[in-house]
C-alpha cells in the first residue's frame, strides 16, 4: 500500500455528512425508545444545575487508570473553592472488583486525612457524586449496573452489579460509611455538562475527548419512551449517549485490524477510532504493517524483526510529540527505537522522509478524530434545534485529546459548523460554540450531588 494512498483513507468527506447524521438520528430515536441501537441513550435521572445550589460536596472521578477526588464549595452561583487530588493510580488489570474498589476507598481515606475534611462525630455526612465513566444501566440518580468494562479494565464481579453498592461496601470496610453519603452516580460527560452549565446556562451538551470518548445532552422526558419511572417534578433529564459504541462511522482496514486486537472487538468502535487510548495503538498497527509490507523504512535488513512491545506507550500524547518534532526528527527516531527495543545503531535505517510520513499519519488520525467528533456533535445539536430553536448553544468539552492535541479544537469547531450548515442550521440561526471545560467531570459530579441533595 502506497503511503500517500494510506493517508487518504483517513480523510472525512463532507459528502458523507448528511447520511451519517441521518443514521445518528435514527439510532438516537431507537435508543430512546429501547429498541436495538449502538447508542444506549441512558437516562441519567439528573438535570442541569440551576446555579442556586449551595454547600460543600465531594466527587470521585473514576474514568480510567488515573482517577481524581474533588471537594467543591458552591456559593451564590459560583464555585468558590475546590480541592483536587489527581495522583491516584488504579491497576486496570486488577482481577477482582472488590479489590479495585478497595483501592478507590483507600485513596479517599488519604484525601480526607490530608485535607482534614472528614466530618467529626455527629456532623452530617459529606454528599458525594460518583463519576463512573463506563457504560452503566442507570436505574436512579444513585444506582446503576455496569453493562461492560471498556478501556481494557477486566475486574470480575462488577459487570451486571450496582457500582454504587460496590463503592458503599468498600467505604464501609474503611470506616467511612457514616462520613460519606453517595447521593449521585454520574457519567463523566454528564458531570462535564453539569459543571459548565452551573456558570454557563446555555450549555446544551457535554463531551469527553480523552482516554475514552462519550457525550450527553438535555432531553425532554416526553421524548424518552423507554423511561417508565421518570424523576418526579422534572420535565427534562440529561441523556448519557454512550456514543463511543456508535458503529456506523466509515472504518479503514487498519481500524478493523485494531478492533481484532482489543477486548470485545465488536464494541466501542467509535471510541477505538477517536480516543486517546486507541489512536496511538492504531498508529502502531499502521507502522507495523507498513514495515512488514516493505513500504516503510525499506532499508531495514530483511528479517530485522521490528516488533513493538505491546506495553509501549503508543498514545495520543506520543502522537502530539510527533506533530511538534522537526527534521531530522530526533524525538520520533528515539521513540521508535525505544518502543521496538532496537539498538541505537538501527537509527541508520530510519529514512528521514519516512519519519516525516509519521508526522502526516499522526495528523491524519487526529484530524479524523476531530472531524468525527464534530460530526457527532452536529447531529445532536441539529436534533435539539429542531425540537426547540434557540439562538445559541454551548458544547462543553473535556479531555486530553481535545485540550492538548494541536489544532484539534479548531478542526472540531469547523466541522460542527460545516455539518450544521449541511443539516440546515446556519450560524446566523444558531451560534454553536465548542468550549474548553477544564475539570468538568470531577467538579460536575459534585454539582450533580448538590442538585440531588436539593431534590431530596
Steps between C-alpha positions, in 0.01 A plus 500: 500500500649837393549731795311792344206274417497381859471857629203565272308220670473713815336794322141586591301630204215750546300302244454234771376740771128496425472121487695461825291764680178330387629167631600656833148644533345159430721332756426771757126445451541123527709531815250737665218258418685197634542344158831343389755773434874552529414816700379396845339842575497444877290738714716644777206604725695825546428841355707809438595714797294809586793700637326521838667191652693570823744315726804271500493180295741218418549339164676184391601504133570141387556507126817302448821392666556848646204617706429820689344596830349847520348723768292791370344792688202657319369841604294774337509344153876452499759235576678686777748229596616160383765249603608243244714192558613360165788264575293193577588193296295187439615178337266422211611137518378458861318166476233548771248782513498508880877562499464775239246687715716446809778686317255785438387510865859509625572807288185672634617438858835662419332799330274569798791465744738715295250786475332456840159455341363201689187604694526479876275264694142625484558726199306437177659268244660662197287452186701332223441489126657196334616548142534153347595530135401159371175374343246479782132412504389775735182426698488807725707808581712290737503147357607327181654175379809473284402369155856414398852622567684714244855645489637149559381471863437134586395481870245225558193542718417847367322445168130458574534639852412835658822702509368734770435199725856379435638842593287516816625157605861610454434823696343296779810278518721805563261657752365781280137386468391759761723775356405483131158472340511398132202695363561500124643274231622704205664432167800725423314670217204575726744645752667711233165640389385563858820683596488724192127568525540616861664818368396481131124427480500478118703175519320241285749212497787348693771313309811308603786463253778346706607148592149402395216693339133556573233771495178605666226754442178623663189322371128554560358212706209486255750390232628199702242220451709245690508709819218344701596650837590862424647713778221678683443867426733518202423571133852420375789274583853468369553207263830312511535398136788252536601614154833317521306194386362666185571256219429673168801726446698387194794284613822416317658155481750624759213578737359152447840353582515704822149387599610136488791575736287661771264364761145456365582576134138564397443766765612862543603542138461879501711526816768280344515733198510830690623477861839555655536142618456352155630749241859426593427128480358557153826670404690199629288271281568717195875526562538127565308402186682752280839375622392140439381591150832670422349843428626668817872513582588259215869527587440282805682167454266217407395307807594791726202408714372841598227411748358771722462409865124474577563698818660787308322829564369559151237758592369841397772674703764322293320609183501862622879480542538374145296796376742745663817312398713649222762367260707293556221381737707403807194448724330269250822306432571448868149394583479247218826342608391493863159344430646239270781419742759567230860616549600857418695374197169416328446873467682485164207303352241766586460711188419867574226512232325208663536656843328803349222266384434414865434869563240499221353173629462646850332805356267289285385278789450793739323705233262215428423478870419873517283478187309196627446666841380819334262302282349324802457833681332652194250214485396554862484880467289471184252283689484744792454796268211335316329425831549850644671762281737722697750767404802351676626173642822407678668161475722439803796273419744346746783254440868496414456437127284810459716720723850392404503379139611789275211641295248242621257749656503723191434215257223363721331842509536541122343159441206577730429821310543338157282199580226716654481713187455183295228398749321834450617680818706807408722696741260794460210284621689344791855574613658181634819542701724207588665596828774365724354363826794439734448263796140454391444137584620532858348836589183403313447193717507729804249732330270205423536389864387850598193480273420153638513629859280796403232261366504266800 
